[in-house]
Amino acid sequence: MISNKKRVRIIFVIFILIIFIFLIYFVSIKPDDNPKKVCFSEKCVEVEIVDTPETRMQGLMFRESLGDGEGMLFIFEEENIYPFWMKNTLIPLDMIWISQDTKIIDIKTAVPCEIDPCPNYSPSGKALYVLEVNAGFTDENEIEIGDTVRFD
């Protein structure tokens, strides 16, 4: 027969193991790092994520259109100044630079490049994300520098 002292030790060890298993489980659960939508106060945009050097370099080059309510979200490893250009980009775009704390730090409207070298569009501050949407989107939806975005 097991003594009360041994029974308490066994229960204690089982309890510690259960807590340890739950901690491992909850630490391993991470929210989706790649949002499917970028939302402004009243408007959301379905986004295609570009988060590797290869996909960021390709961007929207050679695409003939971008649907209404669609965009491309560039995600970088660290906040920095990320200039963009429109080489081989066929559609005019609004570029929205977003900081790590989800504030819009700059907005530029860019047109397809017709000269070589293409001009750069540089933000006024550091960003972690850049959202490209059809030109005119920010004006139509009254999106301004300083606004906050939400990733869904």
N, C-alpha and C positions, 0 to 999 in steps of 0.2 A: 504494500500500500504506500502511496506517495504522501509524504508529510506535507503539512500546510506550507512550510517554508519553501519546499521544492515546487509546489503547485504555484505559489506566488511568483517565484523566479521564472517558471515556464510561461506563465501568463504575461509577465513583464517582457520577456524576450519576444514572444509572439506580438505583443503590442508594439514594441520598438520596430520589429520587422515590417509590420503593416504600415506604420508611419513612414518608414524608409521607402517602401514600395510606392506609396502615394506621392511622396516628395519627388522621386525619380520620374513618375508619370507626369506630374504637373509641371515640372521643370522642362520636360521634353516637349510639351505642347507649346507651340508658338503660333501667334496669329499669322494669317497669310501676309507675307511680306510684299506681295505684289497685288496692289489693289486692282479691282476690275472697273471701278468708276472713280472719277474725280468730280466732287460736287462743290458747287458754289452755293450762295444763299438759296436760290430757287431752281437751279439748273444743274443737271448732272451730265457728264460726258462718259460714254463707254470708251475705255482706253486699251490700246495695244501697248504692252510693256516692252521697252528696250532697255536692257540693263547689262549688256556685255559690250566690250569694245567693238566687236564686229557689227552687232545690231545697231549700236549708236551711230557708227560710221555710215551705215546704209540709210537709216532713218526713213524718210518718205521719198527718197530719190526714185525717180522714174514712175511714180504713181500718178495716174491721171485724175484721180478724184479722192475725196475723203468725205464720207457720208455725214449728213447732219447729225449732230449729237455724238460724233466720233472724234477720237484724237489719239495721239501717240504720246505716251509718258516716258520720258527719259529719266532713268534713276541712276544716280552716281554713287560711288562709294563714300565720298566725303563732300562736305560743302565747299564750294570754290566758285570762281568766276568761270563760267562756261560759255564762250562765244559760239554762235552758230552761223552757218552760211547756207546758201540756197543752191549750191552747185547741183545740177541735174534734178532739181526739184521743180515740178511742173505746175504746182498750185500755190497761190498766195496763202500765207499762213499768219495767224497770230501766235506768237511765242510768249509763253507765260512762265517766268522764272519763279520758283517757289522755294522758300527756305526750309530748313529742317523743322522749324516750328510751324510749318504750313501757312506762312504768310506770303502773299504775292509781293515780290520785291521789284519786279519789273515786267513790262509788257511791251512788245515791239511787234509791229506789222511788217512782215517780210514778203517781198515779191520774188518771183523766179529770177534767177541770175541770167543776164544776157551779155555780160562782159566777163573777160578773164583777166585778172583774177576776180572772183566774186567778192563782194563786200562782206565783212563780218558784222553780225548783230550781237553786241555785247551788253550784258546786263549792268545795272548800276551797283550791284552787290553780289554777295555769295549766295549760291543756290545749291540745293541737293537734288531738286527735280526741275525738269523743264517740260511743260505741256505744250504740244503743238495742236492747234485746231484750225479750222477754216478761217481765213481772214474775215474780219467783221464780227466774229463771235463775241469778243469782249465788249465791243460797242453795243451790239444788239442786246446783250444780257447785263449791261451796266456793271461790268467787272472792272475793278480798279486796283491800282497798287495799294497795298495795305490790307486788302480783303484777306480773309482766311478761307482756305479750302478744306474739304473733308475727303478722306480716302475711304471708299467702301469696297 
